[in-house]
Amino acid sequence: MPAEKVNIRTVAEFHGIKAEVIEHEVWGVPANALVVTFPEERRALSGRQGYRKVKAVCNIYLPDAIWPRLHNDKLSWNGYYRQVFSKALSAIGIPLSKVLVLSTGVTMDHLAFHEEKQGDLWVVVLATAGVESNALRIGQDKSSGIDRNGKFKPFGTINTIILTSESLPQSALASCFITATEAKTIALDELGVMSAYTPGLKASGTGTDQIVAVSGTGDKATYVGGHTLLGELMGRSVTLAIKEALTKRMASRKGH
């Protein structure tokens, strides 16, 4: 049964957009989730759920204690999510059909966010990042979900939520994924993150990274590549948010 205790705290507000962390308990294990809510429906693109209009984006923390159950029983994934949603979404009054969802083994206590702006143009990125168990170099590492010592560990994940002032059609939302992925790789390189599977290889990401890009309501932008101001602001925001998120995570893991 879902636990009764739910605590909501606002962690940031940007241009009418609210970011809240909802602390809850499911299966007797304390956890939390980030919910980013918009004042109206926004076009958004998720690498997990595709393109849709949404009122919120939710980043769910999956604590270490629940991973054995999740991986031993696939039905438990849906069961766990249902209980989280029954708490988190009912608390803010938004139906699941209007929410895009990410999930991670990283607590929202390690959330980072960064804003870049120039004039009326702005980009905000919210990120959580964990790389200690499944950082890899794409195309070279063969990941089975087992680390180099042959042990299964709950996955780290780099989750990136991109918000912007500009109105983005579906094609521009897709372009955000290119810019964000390039910027993420820069963050990993600058922090010296190495593959968890192959000693000596620099990591390009983890095997479970997720991105959600959300359109704004301002002027229309059809492209967000590196030759555009929007792409520049987005790239810098992604790199700095992920670096801060990873720095928080690494600091908390020292001595573990």
C-alpha positions in Angstrom: 0.0 0.0 0.0 1.2 3.5 -0.7 2.5 5.4 2.4 0.6 8.3 3.6 3.4 10.8 4.2 4.1 13.1 1.3 6.2 16.3 1.6 6.5 18.9 -1.2 9.2 21.5 -1.4 9.8 24.0 -4.1 13.4 24.0 -5.3 13.2 26.6 -8.0 10.9 28.8 -10.1 11.8 29.9 -13.6 9.6 32.2 -15.8 6.3 30.8 -14.4 7.6 27.2 -14.3 7.8 25.5 -10.9 10.3 22.8 -9.9 9.2 20.8 -6.8 10.7 17.8 -5.1 8.1 15.4 -3.7 9.3 13.2 -0.9 7.3 10.0 -0.4 7.6 6.3 0.6 6.7 3.3 -1.4 7.2 -0.4 -0.3 8.5 1.0 3.0 11.4 2.7 1.3 11.8 6.5 1.4 12.3 8.2 -2.0 11.7 11.3 -3.9 10.7 12.7 -7.3 11.2 16.0 -9.1 8.1 17.5 -10.7 8.5 20.4 -13.1 5.1 22.0 -13.9 4.1 24.5 -16.6 1.4 27.2 -16.4 -0.1 25.8 -19.6 0.3 22.7 -21.8 3.7 22.7 -23.7 4.9 20.7 -26.6 7.7 18.4 -25.5 9.8 15.5 -26.8 11.0 12.6 -24.7 13.5 9.9 -25.8 11.4 7.5 -23.8 7.8 8.5 -24.5 8.0 10.5 -27.8 6.2 13.7 -28.7 3.2 15.1 -26.9 1.7 18.1 -25.1 2.2 18.0 -21.4 1.7 20.0 -18.2 4.6 18.5 -16.3 7.8 16.5 -16.4 8.6 14.0 -13.6 12.1 12.6 -12.7 11.7 9.6 -10.4 14.4 8.4 -8.0 14.6 4.6 -7.7 16.5 3.9 -4.4 19.0 1.1 -4.2 16.8 -1.0 -1.8 14.1 -1.5 -4.4 16.3 -2.5 -7.4 16.4 -6.3 -6.6 12.6 -6.4 -6.6 12.3 -4.3 -9.8 14.8 -6.6 -11.7 13.4 -9.9 -10.4 9.8 -9.1 -11.3 9.1 -6.9 -14.4 5.6 -6.3 -13.2 7.1 -4.5 -10.2 8.2 -1.6 -12.4 4.6 -0.7 -13.3 3.5 -1.3 -9.7 6.2 1.0 -8.3 5.5 3.7 -10.8 1.8 3.6 -10.2 2.3 4.1 -6.5 4.7 7.0 -7.0 2.3 8.6 -9.5 -0.6 8.1 -7.1 1.3 10.2 -4.6 3.3 12.7 -6.6 0.8 13.5 -9.3 -2.3 13.5 -7.0 -0.4 16.0 -4.8 -0.1 18.5 -7.7 -3.4 17.6 -9.4 -2.0 16.6 -12.9 -3.2 13.5 -14.7 -0.5 11.0 -15.8 -1.5 11.4 -19.5 -0.1 15.0 -19.3 3.2 14.0 -17.8 6.5 12.9 -19.3 8.6 10.6 -17.0 12.3 10.0 -16.5 13.7 7.6 -13.9 17.1 7.3 -12.2 19.1 5.7 -9.4 20.1 9.2 -8.3 18.3 11.1 -5.5 16.8 14.5 -6.2 19.0 15.7 -3.3 21.7 15.8 -6.0 19.6 17.8 -8.5 21.4 20.7 -10.3 20.0 23.4 -12.5 21.5 26.2 -14.6 20.1 29.1 -16.6 21.8 30.9 -19.5 20.1 34.0 -20.9 20.7 36.9 -23.3 18.0 39.5 -23.6 14.6 37.8 -23.7 16.2 34.5 -24.8 16.8 32.0 -22.1 17.5 28.3 -21.5 17.1 26.4 -18.2 18.4 22.9 -17.7 17.7 20.6 -14.7 19.9 17.6 -14.4 20.6 14.6 -12.2 23.7 12.5 -12.9 25.2 9.2 -11.7 28.0 7.4 -13.6 29.6 5.2 -11.0 28.1 1.9 -12.2 27.4 2.1 -15.9 29.4 4.9 -17.5 30.4 3.7 -21.0 32.0 4.7 -24.3 29.2 4.3 -26.8 30.0 1.9 -29.7 33.0 0.4 -27.9 31.8 -1.0 -24.6 29.5 -4.0 -24.4 27.3 -3.5 -21.4 25.4 -6.3 -19.8 24.4 -4.3 -16.8 27.2 -5.9 -14.8 30.3 -3.9 -13.8 33.9 -4.8 -14.4 33.9 -6.9 -11.1 31.0 -9.0 -12.3 28.6 -7.4 -9.8 25.1 -6.0 -10.6 24.6 -2.4 -9.3 21.7 -0.1 -9.5 22.3 2.1 -12.6 23.4 5.6 -12.5 21.8 7.7 -15.2 22.2 11.2 -16.6 18.8 12.8 -16.9 18.5 16.1 -18.6 15.4 18.3 -18.7 15.7 21.3 -21.2 13.4 24.3 -20.9 13.5 27.4 -23.2 11.8 30.7 -23.8 11.4 29.9 -27.6 8.6 28.1 -29.3 10.1 24.9 -30.8 8.4 22.8 -33.4 8.9 19.0 -33.3 12.0 19.2 -35.5 13.7 21.8 -33.3 12.9 19.7 -30.2 14.7 16.8 -31.9 17.6 19.1 -32.6 17.9 19.8 -28.9 18.9 16.1 -28.4 21.9 16.6 -30.6 23.1 19.8 -28.8 22.4 18.3 -25.4 24.3 15.1 -26.1 27.3 16.9 -27.4 27.2 19.2 -24.3 26.9 16.2 -22.0 30.0 14.5 -23.5 31.9 17.8 -22.8 30.9 17.7 -19.2 32.1 14.1 -18.8 35.3 14.8 -20.6 36.1 17.9 -18.4 35.4 15.9 -15.2 37.5 13.0 -16.4 34.8 10.4 -16.2 36.0 7.0 -17.4 34.2 3.8 -18.6 32.9 1.5 -15.8 33.5 -1.4 -18.2 36.8 -0.8 -20.0 39.7 0.7 -18.0 41.4 3.5 -20.0 38.4 4.5 -22.1 36.8 7.9 -21.5 33.0 7.6 -21.1 30.6 9.3 -23.5 27.6 8.8 -21.2 25.8 5.9 -19.4 23.7 3.2 -21.0 20.4 4.7 -19.6 20.7 8.4 -20.2 17.4 10.2 -20.9 16.5 13.7 -22.2 13.2 15.7 -22.3 13.1 18.9 -24.3 10.2 21.3 -23.7 9.1 24.1 -26.0 8.6 27.6 -24.7 5.9 30.1 -25.8 8.1 32.9 -27.3 9.3 33.4 -30.8 9.6 30.4 -33.1 13.0 28.8 -33.4 13.4 26.2 -36.1 17.0 25.1 -35.3 19.1 24.9 -32.1 22.5 23.8 -33.4 25.9 25.2 -32.4 25.8 28.0 -34.9 22.7 29.5 -33.2 22.6 31.7 -30.1 19.9 29.4 -28.7 22.2 26.3 -29.3 25.1 28.1 -27.6 23.0 28.9 -24.5 21.6 25.4 -24.4 24.9 23.7 -24.8 26.5 25.8 -22.0 23.5 25.2 -19.7 23.6 21.4 -20.3 27.3 21.2 -19.7 27.3 23.3 -16.5 24.1 21.6 -15.0 25.5 18.1 -15.6 28.9 19.0 -14.2 27.3 20.4 -11.0 25.0 17.4 -10.7 28.0 15.0 -11.1 30.1 16.9 -8.7 27.3 16.7 -6.1 26.9 13.0 -6.7 30.7 12.3 -6.5 31.0 14.2 -3.3 28.2 12.2 -1.7 29.7 8.9 -2.7 33.2 9.5 -1.3 33.9 6.8 1.3 31.0 4.6 0.1 
